[in-house]
Amino acid sequence: MSIRFVFTSILIVVVAVFAMANMEKAVISFLIKDFELSLSIIIILSAILGALIVGFLSTIKNTKLKREIKRKNIEIDQVSVEISEITKKNTDQAQEINTLETKLEMKEKEVTAQKEKEVELLDEAAKANERAAALSKEVENLVEAARK
């Protein structure tokens, strides 16, 4: 049993006991007319009227809360869609970054290979220059020897 049910049951018993303890008649003036009723009936009618008013106000409050929940659920759905779109965009960007990193690595390897070829060519050019210098020296020596 819920606490609300237990509390309501206790309240009903208290009101009933209180009403039965007050059985004498009372005069009630309502608008322009006077009524004579038993206090117990007045107490019970007042409790019923109070319960109806509380029930009506609770219904209004619950209706407002349900509308607010519906609005918040719509907002949650919209935000969820935005999150999905952003996540997809991030995934696409991550793939693009990976592709660009791969291309960069390939370009770096190409540049390294070109530098190595340049070094080899420079080494070969230096060796060719040394041979040319040696040959030039030999030619000079031969020319000097031929002049003598």
C-alpha positions in Angstrom: 0.0 0.0 0.0 1.2 3.5 -0.7 1.7 6.1 1.9 -0.9 8.3 0.2 -3.6 5.6 0.4 -2.8 5.1 4.1 -2.8 8.8 4.8 -6.1 9.3 3.0 -7.7 6.4 4.8 -6.7 7.8 8.2 -8.0 11.2 7.2 -11.4 9.8 6.2 -11.7 7.9 9.5 -10.8 11.1 11.5 -13.3 13.2 9.5 -16.0 10.5 10.0 -15.4 10.3 13.8 -15.3 14.1 14.1 -18.6 14.3 12.1 -20.3 11.6 14.3 -19.2 13.5 17.4 -20.9 16.7 16.2 -24.5 15.7 15.5 -26.3 18.9 16.6 -28.0 21.3 14.2 -26.4 24.5 12.8 -27.7 27.4 10.7 -25.7 28.2 7.6 -26.2 31.5 5.7 -25.4 31.1 2.0 -26.0 34.1 -0.3 -29.5 35.2 0.7 -30.9 32.0 2.2 -30.4 30.3 5.6 -30.1 26.6 5.9 -30.4 24.4 9.0 -28.2 21.2 8.7 -26.6 18.8 11.0 -22.9 19.6 11.8 -21.9 16.1 10.7 -23.4 16.7 7.3 -21.7 20.1 7.1 -18.3 18.5 8.1 -18.7 15.7 5.5 -19.8 18.0 2.7 -16.9 20.4 3.5 -14.4 17.5 3.4 -15.9 16.3 0.1 -15.8 19.8 -1.3 -12.2 20.2 -0.2 -11.2 16.9 -1.8 -12.9 17.9 -5.1 -11.1 21.3 -5.1 -7.7 19.6 -4.3 -8.4 17.0 -7.1 -9.3 19.7 -9.6 -6.2 21.7 -8.7 -4.1 18.6 -8.9 -5.5 17.7 -12.3 -4.6 21.2 -13.6 -1.1 20.9 -12.2 -0.7 17.4 -13.6 -1.9 18.6 -17.0 0.7 21.5 -17.0 3.4 19.1 -15.9 2.5 16.6 -18.7 2.7 19.4 -21.3 6.0 20.5 -19.9 7.2 16.9 -20.1 6.0 16.6 -23.7 7.9 19.9 -24.6 11.1 18.6 -22.8 10.8 15.3 -24.6 10.6 17.1 -28.0 13.6 19.2 -27.0 15.5 16.0 -26.0 14.6 14.5 -29.4 15.9 17.6 -31.2 19.1 17.6 -29.2 19.5 13.9 -29.8 19.3 14.5 -33.6 21.8 17.3 -33.3 24.1 15.0 -31.3 23.8 12.3 -34.0 24.6 14.8 -36.7 27.6 16.2 -34.9 28.8 12.7 -34.1 28.5 11.8 -37.8 30.3 15.0 -38.8 33.1 14.2 -36.3 33.4 10.7 -37.6 33.6 12.0 -41.2 36.2 14.6 -40.1 38.2 12.0 -38.3 38.3 9.8 -41.5 39.3 12.9 -43.5 42.1 13.6 -41.0 43.3 9.9 -41.3 43.3 10.2 -45.0 45.3 13.4 -44.9 47.7 12.0 -42.4 48.3 9.0 -44.8 48.8 11.3 -47.7 51.3 13.4 -45.6 53.2 10.3 -44.7 53.4 9.3 -48.3 54.6 12.8 -49.3 57.2 12.7 -46.5 58.5 9.4 -47.8 58.6 10.8 -51.4 60.6 13.8 -50.1 62.9 11.6 -48.2 63.5 9.4 -51.2 64.1 12.5 -53.4 66.6 13.9 -50.9 68.4 10.5 -50.8 68.6 10.6 -54.7 69.9 14.2 -54.5 72.6 13.1 -52.1 73.5 10.2 -54.3 73.6 12.5 -57.4 75.7 15.0 -55.5 78.1 12.3 -54.4 78.3 11.1 -58.0 78.8 14.7 -59.2 81.6 15.2 -56.6 83.3 12.0 -57.7 82.9 13.0 -61.4 84.4 16.4 -60.5 87.3 14.6 -58.7 87.9 12.4 -61.8 87.6 15.4 -64.0 90.2 17.3 -61.9 92.4 14.2 -61.9 92.1 13.9 -65.7 92.7 17.6 -66.1 95.9 17.2 -64.0 97.0 14.3 -66.1 96.3 16.2 -69.3 98.4 19.1 -67.9 101.2 16.8 -66.9 101.1 15.2 -70.4 101.0 18.5 -72.0 104.0 19.6 -70.0 105.8 16.4 -70.7 105.1 16.8 -74.4 106.5 20.4 -74.3 109.7 19.2 -72.8 
